[in-house]
C-alpha cells in the first residue's frame, strides 16, 4: 500500500501582504529620531525612516 499524499487546496483569498501605514507610529518615530539627533549630534548625523515604518 502506498502512502496517500493529500492534495494541496488553493485558497480563494487574494489579500495583499503589504503592511498598512500607521501615521501615529511614523510621527512618533520621527520625533524620536529628532530627539536622539539633538541629544547626540556627534554620533548621529541623520535620522531616517523607511517607507513602511
CHARMM-style PDB file with segment names, atoms N, HN, CA, C and O in Angstrom:
ATOM      1  N   UNK     1       0.843  -1.176   0.000  1.00  0.00      PROA
ATOM      2  CA  UNK     1       0.000   0.000   0.000  1.00  0.00      PROA
ATOM      3  C   UNK     1       0.893   1.246   0.000  1.00  0.00      PROA
ATOM      4  O   UNK     1       1.843   1.328   0.778  1.00  0.00      PROA
ATOM      5  N   UNK     2       0.592   2.199  -0.860  1.00  0.00      PROA
ATOM      6  HN  UNK     2      -0.180   2.131  -1.492  1.00  0.00      PROA
ATOM      7  CA  UNK     2       1.376   3.427  -0.950  1.00  0.00      PROA
ATOM      8  C   UNK     2       0.776   4.493  -0.042  1.00  0.00      PROA
ATOM      9  O   UNK     2      -0.425   4.510   0.225  1.00  0.00      PROA
ATOM     10  N   UNK     3       1.656   5.389   0.426  1.00  0.00      PROA
ATOM     11  HN  UNK     3       2.632   5.376   0.209  1.00  0.00      PROA
ATOM     12  CA  UNK     3       1.175   6.497   1.252  1.00  0.00      PROA
ATOM     13  C   UNK     3       0.420   7.484   0.377  1.00  0.00      PROA
ATOM     14  O   UNK     3       0.885   7.867  -0.696  1.00  0.00      PROA
ATOM     15  N   UNK     4      -0.712   7.874   0.836  1.00  0.00      PROA
ATOM     16  HN  UNK     4      -1.090   7.563   1.708  1.00  0.00      PROA
ATOM     17  CA  UNK     4      -1.521   8.843   0.105  1.00  0.00      PROA
ATOM     18  C   UNK     4      -1.165  10.246   0.576  1.00  0.00      PROA
ATOM     19  O   UNK     4      -1.259  10.542   1.767  1.00  0.00      PROA
ATOM     20  N   UNK     5      -0.759  11.104  -0.339  1.00  0.00      PROA
ATOM     21  HN  UNK     5      -0.683  10.863  -1.307  1.00  0.00      PROA
ATOM     22  CA  UNK     5      -0.441  12.493  -0.018  1.00  0.00      PROA
ATOM     23  C   UNK     5      -1.675  13.329  -0.328  1.00  0.00      PROA
ATOM     24  O   UNK     5      -2.182  13.288  -1.448  1.00  0.00      PROA
ATOM     25  N   UNK     6      -2.164  14.089   0.649  1.00  0.00      PROA
ATOM     26  HN  UNK     6      -1.751  14.122   1.560  1.00  0.00      PROA
ATOM     27  CA  UNK     6      -3.358  14.895   0.390  1.00  0.00      PROA
ATOM     28  C   UNK     6      -3.069  15.978  -0.646  1.00  0.00      PROA
ATOM     29  O   UNK     6      -1.967  16.524  -0.703  1.00  0.00      PROA
ATOM     30  N   UNK     7      -4.063  16.272  -1.449  1.00  0.00      PROA
ATOM     31  HN  UNK     7      -4.957  15.828  -1.403  1.00  0.00      PROA
ATOM     32  CA  UNK     7      -3.921  17.299  -2.484  1.00  0.00      PROA
ATOM     33  C   UNK     7      -3.860  18.678  -1.839  1.00  0.00      PROA
ATOM     34  O   UNK     7      -4.509  18.926  -0.823  1.00  0.00      PROA
ATOM     35  N   UNK     8      -3.088  19.557  -2.427  1.00  0.00      PROA
ATOM     36  HN  UNK     8      -2.560  19.355  -3.253  1.00  0.00      PROA
ATOM     37  CA  UNK     8      -2.971  20.926  -1.931  1.00  0.00      PROA
ATOM     38  C   UNK     8      -4.172  21.708  -2.419  1.00  0.00      PROA
ATOM     39  O   UNK     8      -4.488  21.711  -3.609  1.00  0.00      PROA
ATOM     40  N   UNK     9      -4.837  22.371  -1.490  1.00  0.00      PROA
ATOM     41  HN  UNK     9      -4.581  22.370  -0.523  1.00  0.00      PROA
ATOM     42  CA  UNK     9      -6.010  23.151  -1.861  1.00  0.00      PROA
ATOM     43  C   UNK     9      -5.619  24.609  -2.010  1.00  0.00      PROA
ATOM     44  O   UNK     9      -4.894  25.157  -1.179  1.00  0.00      PROA
ATOM     45  N   UNK    10      -6.103  25.228  -3.069  1.00  0.00      PROA
ATOM     46  HN  UNK    10      -6.692  24.783  -3.744  1.00  0.00      PROA
ATOM     47  CA  UNK    10      -5.828  26.639  -3.305  1.00  0.00      PROA
ATOM     48  C   UNK    10      -6.838  27.487  -2.550  1.00  0.00      PROA
ATOM     49  O   UNK    10      -8.030  27.182  -2.522  1.00  0.00      PROA
ATOM     50  N   UNK    11      -6.350  28.540  -1.948  1.00  0.00      PROA
ATOM     51  HN  UNK    11      -5.381  28.788  -1.971  1.00  0.00      PROA
ATOM     52  CA  UNK    11      -7.221  29.461  -1.234  1.00  0.00      PROA
ATOM     53  C   UNK    11      -7.757  30.502  -2.206  1.00  0.00      PROA
ATOM     54  O   UNK    11      -7.038  30.952  -3.098  1.00  0.00      PROA
ATOM     55  N   UNK    12      -9.005  30.882  -2.039  1.00  0.00      PROA
ATOM     56  HN  UNK    12      -9.590  30.516  -1.315  1.00  0.00      PROA
ATOM     57  CA  UNK    12      -9.590  31.889  -2.921  1.00  0.00      PROA
ATOM     58  C   UNK    12      -9.324  33.305  -2.417  1.00  0.00      PROA
ATOM     59  O   UNK    12      -9.672  34.272  -3.096  1.00  0.00      PROA
ATOM     60  N   UNK    13      -8.718  33.443  -1.247  1.00  0.00      PROA
ATOM     61  HN  UNK    13      -8.435  32.658  -0.697  1.00  0.00      PROA
ATOM     62  CA  UNK    13      -8.411  34.759  -0.689  1.00  0.00      PROA
ATOM     63  C   UNK    13      -7.152  35.296  -1.352  1.00  0.00      PROA
ATOM     64  O   UNK    13      -6.120  34.625  -1.382  1.00  0.00      PROA
ATOM     65  N   UNK    14      -7.246  36.518  -1.886  1.00  0.00      PROA
ATOM     66  HN  UNK    14      -8.084  37.062  -1.861  1.00  0.00      PROA
ATOM     67  CA  UNK    14      -6.092  37.127  -2.558  1.00  0.00      PROA
ATOM     68  C   UNK    14      -5.750  38.466  -1.916  1.00  0.00      PROA
ATOM     69  O   UNK    14      -5.505  39.449  -2.615  1.00  0.00      PROA
ATOM     70  N   UNK    15      -5.734  38.505  -0.609  1.00  0.00      PROA
ATOM     71  HN  UNK    15      -5.933  37.707  -0.041  1.00  0.00      PROA
ATOM     72  CA  UNK    15      -5.419  39.743   0.107  1.00  0.00      PROA
ATOM     73  C   UNK    15      -3.930  40.054  -0.029  1.00  0.00      PROA
ATOM     74  O   UNK    15      -3.102  39.144   0.003  1.00  0.00      PROA
ATOM     75  N   UNK    16      -3.585  41.333  -0.181  1.00  0.00      PROA
ATOM     76  HN  UNK    16      -4.258  42.072  -0.207  1.00  0.00      PROA
ATOM     77  CA  UNK    16      -2.166  41.685  -0.283  1.00  0.00      PROA
ATOM     78  C   UNK    16      -1.462  41.508   1.056  1.00  0.00      PROA
ATOM     79  O   UNK    16      -2.090  41.575   2.112  1.00  0.00      PROA
ATOM     80  N   UNK    17      -0.176  41.286   1.004  1.00  0.00      PROA
ATOM     81  HN  UNK    17       0.335  41.231   0.146  1.00  0.00      PROA
ATOM     82  CA  UNK    17       0.600  41.106   2.227  1.00  0.00      PROA
ATOM     83  C   UNK    17       1.367  42.370   2.591  1.00  0.00      PROA
ATOM     84  O   UNK    17       2.385  42.305   3.280  1.00  0.00      PROA
ATOM     85  N   UNK    18       0.889  43.502   2.138  1.00  0.00      PROA
ATOM     86  HN  UNK    18       0.062  43.555   1.579  1.00  0.00      PROA
ATOM     87  CA  UNK    18       1.541  44.776   2.407  1.00  0.00      PROA
ATOM     88  C   UNK    18       1.062  45.301   3.754  1.00  0.00      PROA
ATOM     89  O   UNK    18      -0.133  45.288   4.049  1.00  0.00      PROA
ATOM     90  N   UNK    19       1.995  45.757   4.555  1.00  0.00      PROA
ATOM     91  HN  UNK    19       2.966  45.767   4.315  1.00  0.00      PROA
ATOM     92  CA  UNK    19       1.677  46.301   5.869  1.00  0.00      PROA
ATOM     93  C   UNK    19       1.008  47.665   5.709  1.00  0.00      PROA
ATOM     94  O   UNK    19       1.460  48.488   4.914  1.00  0.00      PROA
ATOM     95  N   UNK    20      -0.060  47.905   6.457  1.00  0.00      PROA
ATOM     96  HN  UNK    20      -0.428  47.236   7.103  1.00  0.00      PROA
ATOM     97  CA  UNK    20      -0.762  49.185   6.385  1.00  0.00      PROA
ATOM     98  C   UNK    20       0.065  50.280   7.039  1.00  0.00      PROA
ATOM     99  O   UNK    20       0.800  50.038   7.996  1.00  0.00      PROA
ATOM    100  N   UNK    21      -0.069  51.481   6.510  1.00  0.00      PROA
ATOM    101  HN  UNK    21      -0.667  51.678   5.733  1.00  0.00      PROA
ATOM    102  CA  UNK    21       0.682  52.618   7.047  1.00  0.00      PROA
ATOM    103  C   UNK    21       0.030  53.097   8.341  1.00  0.00      PROA
ATOM    104  O   UNK    21      -1.195  53.152   8.452  1.00  0.00      PROA
ATOM    105  N   UNK    22       0.864  53.437   9.309  1.00  0.00      PROA
ATOM    106  HN  UNK    22       1.859  53.392   9.218  1.00  0.00      PROA
ATOM    107  CA  UNK    22       0.391  53.917  10.597  1.00  0.00      PROA
ATOM    108  C   UNK    22       0.967  55.313  10.820  1.00  0.00      PROA
ATOM    109  O   UNK    22       2.127  55.432  11.215  1.00  0.00      PROA
ATOM    110  N   UNK    23       0.187  56.382  10.577  1.00  0.00      PROA
ATOM    111  HN  UNK    23      -0.755  56.286  10.256  1.00  0.00      PROA
ATOM    112  CA  UNK    23       0.726  57.743  10.686  1.00  0.00      PROA
ATOM    113  C   UNK    23       1.168  58.117  12.106  1.00  0.00      PROA
ATOM    114  O   UNK    23       2.121  58.877  12.271  1.00  0.00      PROA
ATOM    115  N   UNK    24       0.488  57.593  13.129  1.00  0.00      PROA
ATOM    116  HN  UNK    24      -0.287  56.975  12.995  1.00  0.00      PROA
ATOM    117  CA  UNK    24       0.879  57.916  14.506  1.00  0.00      PROA
ATOM    118  C   UNK    24       2.239  57.317  14.843  1.00  0.00      PROA
ATOM    119  O   UNK    24       3.068  57.976  15.470  1.00  0.00      PROA
ATOM    120  N   UNK    25       2.473  56.081  14.435  1.00  0.00      PROA
ATOM    121  HN  UNK    25       1.799  55.546  13.926  1.00  0.00      PROA
ATOM    122  CA  UNK    25       3.756  55.438  14.668  1.00  0.00      PROA
ATOM    123  C   UNK    25       4.856  56.156  13.897  1.00  0.00      PROA
ATOM    124  O   UNK    25       5.961  56.336  14.408  1.00  0.00      PROA
ATOM    125  N   UNK    26       4.557  56.563  12.673  1.00  0.00      PROA
ATOM    126  HN  UNK    26       3.659  56.416  12.258  1.00  0.00      PROA
ATOM    127  CA  UNK    26       5.532  57.278  11.847  1.00  0.00      PROA
ATOM    128  C   UNK    26       5.933  58.599  12.512  1.00  0.00      PROA
ATOM    129  O   UNK    26       7.115  58.939  12.555  1.00  0.00      PROA
ATOM    130  N   UNK    27       4.954  59.338  13.029  1.00  0.00      PROA
ATOM    131  HN  UNK    27       3.994  59.062  12.994  1.00  0.00      PROA
ATOM    132  CA  UNK    27       5.236  60.613  13.691  1.00  0.00      PROA
ATOM    133  C   UNK    27       6.041  60.381  14.967  1.00  0.00      PROA
ATOM    134  O   UNK    27       6.955  61.146  15.274  1.00  0.00      PROA
ATOM    135  N   UNK    28       5.705  59.331  15.706  1.00  0.00      PROA
ATOM    136  HN  UNK    28       4.962  58.709  15.457  1.00  0.00      PROA
ATOM    137  CA  UNK    28       6.435  59.008  16.928  1.00  0.00      PROA
ATOM    138  C   UNK    28       7.893  58.670  16.621  1.00  0.00      PROA
ATOM    139  O   UNK    28       8.797  59.123  17.323  1.00  0.00      PROA
ATOM    140  N   UNK    29       8.123  57.877  15.576  1.00  0.00      PROA
ATOM    141  HN  UNK    29       7.388  57.509  15.005  1.00  0.00      PROA
ATOM    142  CA  UNK    29       9.493  57.534  15.185  1.00  0.00      PROA
ATOM    143  C   UNK    29      10.257  58.766  14.705  1.00  0.00      PROA
ATOM    144  O   UNK    29      11.455  58.897  14.954  1.00  0.00      PROA
ATOM    145  N   UNK    30       9.562  59.661  14.021  1.00  0.00      PROA
ATOM    146  HN  UNK    30       8.588  59.554  13.819  1.00  0.00      PROA
ATOM    147  CA  UNK    30      10.197  60.894  13.535  1.00  0.00      PROA
ATOM    148  C   UNK    30      10.640  61.761  14.713  1.00  0.00      PROA
ATOM    149  O   UNK    30      11.753  62.287  14.726  1.00  0.00      PROA
ATOM    150  N   UNK    31       9.760  61.902  15.695  1.00  0.00      PROA
ATOM    151  HN  UNK    31       8.856  61.474  15.684  1.00  0.00      PROA
ATOM    152  CA  UNK    31      10.097  62.700  16.878  1.00  0.00      PROA
ATOM    153  C   UNK    31      11.241  62.066  17.670  1.00  0.00      PROA
ATOM    154  O   UNK    31      12.117  62.773  18.168  1.00  0.00      PROA
ATOM    155  N   UNK    32      11.235  60.744  17.786  1.00  0.00      PROA
ATOM    156  HN  UNK    32      10.524  60.170  17.381  1.00  0.00      PROA
ATOM    157  CA  UNK    32      12.314  60.051  18.478  1.00  0.00      PROA
ATOM    158  C   UNK    32      13.641  60.263  17.757  1.00  0.00      PROA
ATOM    159  O   UNK    32      14.665  60.495  18.399  1.00  0.00      PROA
ATOM    160  N   UNK    33      13.629  60.186  16.439  1.00  0.00      PROA
ATOM    161  HN  UNK    33      12.797  59.998  15.917  1.00  0.00      PROA
ATOM    162  CA  UNK    33      14.843  60.413  15.659  1.00  0.00      PROA
ATOM    163  C   UNK    33      15.386  61.819  15.836  1.00  0.00      PROA
ATOM    164  O   UNK    33      16.596  62.011  15.958  1.00  0.00      PROA
ATOM    165  N   UNK    34      14.493  62.806  15.850  1.00  0.00      PROA
ATOM    166  HN  UNK    34      13.510  62.650  15.751  1.00  0.00      PROA
ATOM    167  CA  UNK    34      14.917  64.189  16.063  1.00  0.00      PROA
ATOM    168  C   UNK    34      15.492  64.365  17.463  1.00  0.00      PROA
ATOM    169  O   UNK    34      16.494  65.059  17.636  1.00  0.00      PROA
ATOM    170  N   UNK    35      14.875  63.751  18.457  1.00  0.00      PROA
ATOM    171  HN  UNK    35      14.061  63.187  18.317  1.00  0.00      PROA
ATOM    172  CA  UNK    35      15.348  63.846  19.834  1.00  0.00      PROA
ATOM    173  C   UNK    35      16.742  63.247  19.984  1.00  0.00      PROA
ATOM    174  O   UNK    35      17.628  63.858  20.582  1.00  0.00      PROA
ATOM    175  N   UNK    36      16.928  62.047  19.435  1.00  0.00      PROA
ATOM    176  HN  UNK    36      16.209  61.551  18.949  1.00  0.00      PROA
ATOM    177  CA  UNK    36      18.232  61.384  19.534  1.00  0.00      PROA
ATOM    178  C   UNK    36      19.288  62.194  18.792  1.00  0.00      PROA
ATOM    179  O   UNK    36      20.417  62.321  19.265  1.00  0.00      PROA
ATOM    180  N   UNK    37      18.930  62.742  17.633  1.00  0.00      PROA
ATOM    181  HN  UNK    37      18.013  62.639  17.248  1.00  0.00      PROA
ATOM    182  CA  UNK    37      19.884  63.535  16.855  1.00  0.00      PROA
ATOM    183  C   UNK    37      20.291  64.805  17.602  1.00  0.00      PROA
ATOM    184  O   UNK    37      21.442  65.228  17.500  1.00  0.00      PROA
ATOM    185  N   UNK    38      19.378  65.420  18.346  1.00  0.00      PROA
ATOM    186  HN  UNK    38      18.442  65.077  18.429  1.00  0.00      PROA
ATOM    187  CA  UNK    38      19.736  66.626  19.099  1.00  0.00      PROA
ATOM    188  C   UNK    38      20.529  66.288  20.365  1.00  0.00      PROA
ATOM    189  O   UNK    38      21.376  67.075  20.789  1.00  0.00      PROA
ATOM    190  N   UNK    39      20.263  65.127  20.969  1.00  0.00      PROA
ATOM    191  HN  UNK    39      19.575  64.488  20.624  1.00  0.00      PROA
ATOM    192  CA  UNK    39      20.991  64.732  22.179  1.00  0.00      PROA
ATOM    193  C   UNK    39      22.412  64.270  21.880  1.00  0.00      PROA
ATOM    194  O   UNK    39      23.319  64.493  22.682  1.00  0.00      PROA
ATOM    195  N   UNK    40      22.608  63.636  20.741  1.00  0.00      PROA
ATOM    196  HN  UNK    40      21.871  63.455  20.090  1.00  0.00      PROA
ATOM    197  CA  UNK    40      23.907  63.049  20.414  1.00  0.00      PROA
ATOM    198  C   UNK    40      24.370  63.477  19.015  1.00  0.00      PROA
ATOM    199  O   UNK    40      24.546  62.624  18.145  1.00  0.00      PROA
ATOM    200  N   UNK    41      24.570  64.781  18.784  1.00  0.00      PROA
ATOM    201  HN  UNK    41      24.427  65.474  19.490  1.00  0.00      PROA
ATOM    202  CA  UNK    41      24.921  65.234  17.427  1.00  0.00      PROA
ATOM    203  C   UNK    41      26.270  64.711  16.944  1.00  0.00      PROA
ATOM    204  O   UNK    41      26.496  64.602  15.739  1.00  0.00      PROA
ATOM    205  N   UNK    42      27.161  64.390  17.869  1.00  0.00      PROA
ATOM    206  HN  UNK    42      26.977  64.479  18.848  1.00  0.00      PROA
ATOM    207  CA  UNK    42      28.474  63.884  17.474  1.00  0.00      PROA
ATOM    208  C   UNK    42      28.365  62.503  16.829  1.00  0.00      PROA
ATOM    209  O   UNK    42      29.152  62.165  15.944  1.00  0.00      PROA
ATOM    210  N   UNK    43      27.394  61.708  17.271  1.00  0.00      PROA
ATOM    211  HN  UNK    43      26.755  61.983  17.989  1.00  0.00      PROA
ATOM    212  CA  UNK    43      27.270  60.329  16.813  1.00  0.00      PROA
ATOM    213  C   UNK    43      26.153  60.123  15.786  1.00  0.00      PROA
ATOM    214  O   UNK    43      26.198  59.162  15.019  1.00  0.00      PROA
ATOM    215  N   UNK    44      25.157  61.005  15.759  1.00  0.00      PROA
ATOM    216  HN  UNK    44      25.121  61.786  16.383  1.00  0.00      PROA
ATOM    217  CA  UNK    44      24.023  60.854  14.840  1.00  0.00      PROA
ATOM    218  C   UNK    44      24.016  62.039  13.890  1.00  0.00      PROA
ATOM    219  O   UNK    44      23.704  63.162  14.287  1.00  0.00      PROA
ATOM    220  N   UNK    45      24.359  61.784  12.635  1.00  0.00      PROA
ATOM    221  HN  UNK    45      24.612  60.872  12.313  1.00  0.00      PROA
ATOM    222  CA  UNK    45      24.336  62.847  11.642  1.00  0.00      PROA
ATOM    223  C   UNK    45      22.961  62.958  10.983  1.00  0.00      PROA
ATOM    224  O   UNK    45      22.530  64.054  10.626  1.00  0.00      PROA
ATOM    225  N   UNK    46      22.273  61.826  10.821  1.00  0.00      PROA
ATOM    226  HN  UNK    46      22.623  60.935  11.110  1.00  0.00      PROA
ATOM    227  CA  UNK    46      20.988  61.848  10.142  1.00  0.00      PROA
ATOM    228  C   UNK    46      20.102  60.726  10.681  1.00  0.00      PROA
ATOM    229  O   UNK    46      20.547  59.586  10.814  1.00  0.00      PROA
ATOM    230  N   UNK    47      18.860  61.053  10.988  1.00  0.00      PROA
ATOM    231  HN  UNK    47      18.499  61.979  10.881  1.00  0.00      PROA
ATOM    232  CA  UNK    47      17.870  60.046  11.377  1.00  0.00      PROA
ATOM    233  C   UNK    47      16.918  59.872  10.202  1.00  0.00      PROA
ATOM    234  O   UNK    47      16.476  60.856   9.609  1.00  0.00      PROA
ATOM    235  N   UNK    48      16.601  58.633   9.866  1.00  0.00      PROA
ATOM    236  HN  UNK    48      16.960  57.834  10.348  1.00  0.00      PROA
ATOM    237  CA  UNK    48      15.838  58.363   8.653  1.00  0.00      PROA
ATOM    238  C   UNK    48      14.797  57.285   8.920  1.00  0.00      PROA
ATOM    239  O   UNK    48      15.062  56.326   9.644  1.00  0.00      PROA
ATOM    240  N   UNK    49      13.607  57.441   8.332  1.00  0.00      PROA
ATOM    241  HN  UNK    49      13.391  58.220   7.744  1.00  0.00      PROA
ATOM    242  CA  UNK    49      12.525  56.469   8.453  1.00  0.00      PROA
ATOM    243  C   UNK    49      12.295  55.861   7.074  1.00  0.00      PROA
ATOM    244  O   UNK    49      12.231  56.580   6.078  1.00  0.00      PROA
ATOM    245  N   UNK    50      12.172  54.542   7.017  1.00  0.00      PROA
ATOM    246  HN  UNK    50      12.224  53.957   7.826  1.00  0.00      PROA
ATOM    247  CA  UNK    50      11.905  53.888   5.734  1.00  0.00      PROA
ATOM    248  C   UNK    50      10.437  54.055   5.354  1.00  0.00      PROA
ATOM    249  O   UNK    50       9.646  54.570   6.144  1.00  0.00      PROA
ATOM    250  N   UNK    51      10.074  53.629   4.170  1.00  0.00      PROA
ATOM    251  HN  UNK    51      10.716  53.210   3.528  1.00  0.00      PROA
ATOM    252  CA  UNK    51       8.717  53.802   3.653  1.00  0.00      PROA
ATOM    253  C   UNK    51       7.657  53.101   4.489  1.00  0.00      PROA
ATOM    254  O   UNK    51       6.561  53.636   4.660  1.00  0.00      PROA
ATOM    255  N   UNK    52       7.951  51.935   5.005  1.00  0.00      PROA
ATOM    256  HN  UNK    52       8.841  51.500   4.866  1.00  0.00      PROA
ATOM    257  CA  UNK    52       6.934  51.148   5.696  1.00  0.00      PROA
ATOM    258  C   UNK    52       6.924  51.308   7.198  1.00  0.00      PROA
ATOM    259  O   UNK    52       6.178  50.600   7.874  1.00  0.00      PROA
ATOM    260  N   UNK    53       7.713  52.203   7.747  1.00  0.00      PROA
ATOM    261  HN  UNK    53       8.319  52.778   7.198  1.00  0.00      PROA
ATOM    262  CA  UNK    53       7.687  52.408   9.193  1.00  0.00      PROA
ATOM    263  C   UNK    53       6.640  53.419   9.486  1.00  0.00      PROA
ATOM    264  OT1 UNK    53       6.424  53.765  10.648  1.00  0.00      PROA
TER     265      UNK     53
END
